[in-house]
Amino acid sequence: MTKSEVIMLRNYIKGAYGYDNGGESTDAVWFDLLQGYEYKGIMQAAKNHIKSGNNYPPRVAELIRGYELILDSLSDDIINCMERAGEFDDLAGDEETKSWNKRNRIEKLKHWLAHPNRNLIMPEWLKAIISKYQAGIKMKYFGNGSRDAIEQRSERYD
């Protein structure tokens, strides 16, 4: 996130709750803590917090946790799309071996996607494959039609 995105986020939260608990120094702290995150994801986490009826504005930690829940759902969707497309399938071999290999590949990908340093440990060839699926799925979550998709996915956590 950029500094201007942090200010937009804080203004959005202020608009929803009618007050602000800080100023420029608070903006600097929020920027320091959120600079490695995607704006659209953090904004969606803020919207989810507000829509859930919380009486108090979200803290940074709550926004990060909400963002991580969104990413978990996004990762599940990436894996499901890749599985439907046959990315984990073997072309040859007996059915038992194919099934075992597929399950292991899916579990390994789940491990990589859940790792906090996934970009450092994930092989480049896998990043390229994932990026094919990621754009469409991110549009589902953060794009024009993201509102319904996020609400449907968040029901899983209720």
C-alpha positions in Angstrom: 0.0 0.0 0.0 1.1 3.5 -0.6 0.7 6.4 1.8 -2.2 7.9 -0.2 -3.9 4.5 -0.1 -3.5 4.4 3.7 -5.1 7.8 3.9 -8.0 6.8 1.6 -8.5 3.7 3.8 -8.5 5.7 7.0 -10.9 8.2 5.5 -13.2 5.4 4.5 -13.2 4.1 8.0 -13.7 7.6 9.4 -16.7 8.0 7.1 -18.2 4.8 8.3 -17.7 5.5 12.1 -17.9 9.3 12.1 -14.7 9.8 14.0 -10.9 9.4 13.8 -8.6 8.3 16.5 -5.4 9.8 15.1 -3.7 12.2 12.7 -0.6 12.2 10.6 1.4 10.2 13.2 -1.3 7.5 13.1 -1.2 7.5 9.3 2.6 6.9 9.5 2.1 4.0 11.8 -0.6 2.5 9.6 1.6 2.9 6.5 4.5 1.2 8.3 2.4 -1.8 9.2 0.4 -2.1 6.0 2.9 -1.1 3.3 3.5 -4.8 2.2 -0.2 -5.5 1.7 -2.5 -5.0 -1.3 -4.8 -2.0 -1.0 -7.9 -3.7 -2.4 -7.5 -6.6 -0.1 -7.1 -4.5 3.0 -10.0 -2.2 1.9 -12.2 -5.3 1.5 -11.2 -6.4 5.0 -12.3 -3.0 6.3 -15.6 -3.2 4.5 -16.2 -6.7 5.9 -15.4 -5.4 9.4 -17.8 -2.5 9.0 -20.6 -4.6 7.5 -20.4 -7.1 10.3 -21.8 -4.5 12.7 -18.7 -3.8 14.8 -19.3 -0.8 16.9 -15.6 0.3 16.8 -13.3 0.9 13.9 -10.9 -1.9 12.9 -7.4 -2.0 14.3 -4.5 -2.7 12.0 -4.3 -6.3 13.3 -8.0 -6.9 12.5 -7.5 -5.6 9.0 -4.5 -7.9 8.4 -6.4 -10.9 9.8 -9.4 -10.1 7.6 -7.0 -9.8 4.6 -5.5 -13.1 5.4 -8.9 -14.8 5.5 -9.6 -13.3 2.1 -6.3 -14.7 0.8 -7.1 -18.1 2.3 -10.3 -18.2 0.3 -8.4 -16.9 -2.8 -5.8 -19.6 -2.4 -8.5 -22.3 -2.2 -10.1 -20.9 -5.4 -6.7 -20.9 -7.2 -6.2 -24.6 -6.2 -9.7 -25.5 -7.3 -9.3 -23.8 -10.7 -5.9 -25.5 -11.2 -7.4 -28.9 -10.3 -10.3 -28.4 -12.7 -7.9 -27.5 -15.4 -5.8 -30.7 -14.8 -2.7 -28.9 -13.6 -2.0 -31.6 -11.0 -2.8 -34.6 -13.2 -0.2 -37.2 -14.4 -0.5 -38.1 -18.1 0.7 -41.7 -17.7 0.7 -44.3 -14.9 -1.7 -46.4 -13.0 -4.7 -44.7 -11.3 -3.5 -45.2 -7.8 -0.2 -43.5 -8.5 -1.9 -40.7 -10.4 -4.3 -40.1 -7.5 -1.5 -40.2 -4.9 0.7 -37.8 -7.0 -2.3 -35.4 -7.4 -3.1 -35.3 -3.7 0.6 -34.7 -2.8 0.9 -31.9 -5.4 -2.2 -30.2 -4.0 -1.0 -30.5 -0.4 2.5 -29.1 -1.4 0.8 -26.1 -3.1 -1.4 -25.5 -0.1 1.8 -25.4 2.1 3.5 -23.0 -0.3 0.5 -20.7 -0.6 0.1 -20.6 3.2 3.8 -19.8 3.9 4.5 -16.2 4.8 7.5 -16.1 2.5 5.8 -18.0 -0.3 7.5 -15.8 -3.0 10.9 -16.9 -1.7 10.2 -20.6 -1.4 7.9 -21.2 -4.4 9.6 -22.2 -7.7 9.4 -19.7 -10.5 7.7 -22.2 -12.9 4.9 -22.6 -10.3 4.6 -18.8 -9.8 4.0 -18.5 -13.6 1.3 -21.1 -13.6 -0.4 -19.6 -10.5 -0.4 -16.1 -12.0 -2.5 -17.4 -14.9 -5.3 -18.2 -12.5 -4.7 -15.5 -10.0 -5.8 -12.5 -12.1 -9.3 -13.8 -12.8 -9.8 -14.9 -9.2 -8.6 -11.6 -7.8 -11.1 -9.9 -10.0 -13.8 -12.0 -8.5 -12.7 -10.9 -5.0 -11.6 -7.3 -5.5 -13.0 -6.3 -8.8 -16.4 -4.9 -9.8 -18.3 -8.1 -8.9 -16.3 -8.8 -5.8 -18.9 -7.7 -3.3 -21.1 -10.7 -3.6 -18.2 -13.1 -3.9 -16.6 -11.9 -0.7 -19.9 -12.0 1.2 -20.5 -15.6 0.1 -17.0 -16.7 1.0 -17.1 -15.0 4.4 -20.2 -17.0 5.3 -17.9 -20.0 5.5 -16.2 -18.4 8.5 -19.4 -17.6 10.5 
